[in-house]
Amino acid sequence: MKKNLGTVDKVIRILVAVIVLVLYFTHVISGTLAVILLILAGVFVVTSLLGTCPLYLALGLNTGKKE
């Protein structure tokens, strides 16, 4: 897959995932909302590690370096 995430985008995704985890483990969020946010946080971590976001591909977005 073509990489389409820049460094800032990756850092923001990781930070959002960490915030969701902290909110979950401190019992600020729970139930269905927690499950949805944890899944989203997992997707953010995976896409950050891979450097590719399928949604960005579908929308033609690229926050990475120009080739």
Secondary structure per residue as TSV (DSSP state, phi and psi in degrees):
chain	resnum	aa	ss	phi	psi
A	1	M	-	360.0	148.3
A	2	K	-	-77.1	131.8
A	3	K	-	-72.7	133.3
A	4	N	-	-138.6	16.5
A	5	L	-	-114.2	131.6
A	6	G	-	-85.9	172.6
A	7	T	H	-61.8	-45.4
A	8	V	H	-61.7	-42.4
A	9	D	H	-61.5	-42.5
A	10	K	H	-62.9	-44.7
A	11	V	H	-63.6	-43.0
A	12	I	H	-61.8	-42.8
A	13	R	H	-62.5	-42.7
A	14	I	H	-65.7	-42.3
A	15	L	H	-62.1	-41.9
A	16	V	H	-62.5	-41.3
A	17	A	H	-63.2	-41.8
A	18	V	H	-65.2	-41.8
A	19	I	H	-61.3	-43.2
A	20	V	H	-61.9	-42.7
A	21	L	H	-63.1	-42.8
A	22	V	H	-62.9	-44.6
A	23	L	H	-61.5	-38.0
A	24	Y	H	-68.2	-48.2
A	25	F	H	-73.6	-17.0
A	26	T	T	-95.9	7.5
A	27	H	T	62.7	28.3
A	28	V	S	-78.0	-36.6
A	29	I	S	-116.5	147.7
A	30	S	-	-157.1	174.6
A	31	G	H	70.7	-147.4
A	32	T	H	-61.9	-40.5
A	33	L	H	-58.9	-43.2
A	34	A	H	-62.9	-43.3
A	35	V	H	-62.6	-46.3
A	36	I	H	-62.4	-45.3
A	37	L	H	-67.9	-35.0
A	38	L	H	-67.2	-39.2
A	39	I	H	-63.7	-44.8
A	40	L	H	-62.0	-41.0
A	41	A	H	-62.5	-40.4
A	42	G	H	-62.3	-42.1
A	43	V	H	-63.2	-41.4
A	44	F	H	-61.0	-43.1
A	45	V	H	-65.3	-46.0
A	46	V	H	-62.7	-46.4
A	47	T	H	-66.2	-33.7
A	48	S	H	-65.7	-43.1
A	49	L	H	-67.4	-36.7
A	50	L	H	-80.7	-25.3
A	51	G	T	79.1	12.1
A	52	T	-	-133.1	134.0
A	53	C	-	-118.4	116.5
A	54	P	H	-58.8	-35.1
A	55	L	H	-64.9	-40.5
A	56	Y	H	-62.4	-39.2
A	57	L	H	-61.2	-44.8
A	58	A	H	-65.0	-34.3
A	59	L	H	-91.1	-6.0
A	60	G	T	75.8	23.3
A	61	L	-	-91.1	151.4
A	62	N	-	-151.6	115.4
A	63	T	-	-102.4	3.4
A	64	G	S	-85.4	-172.8
A	65	K	-	-68.9	146.4
A	66	K	-	-75.8	138.8
A	67	E	-	-93.7	360.0
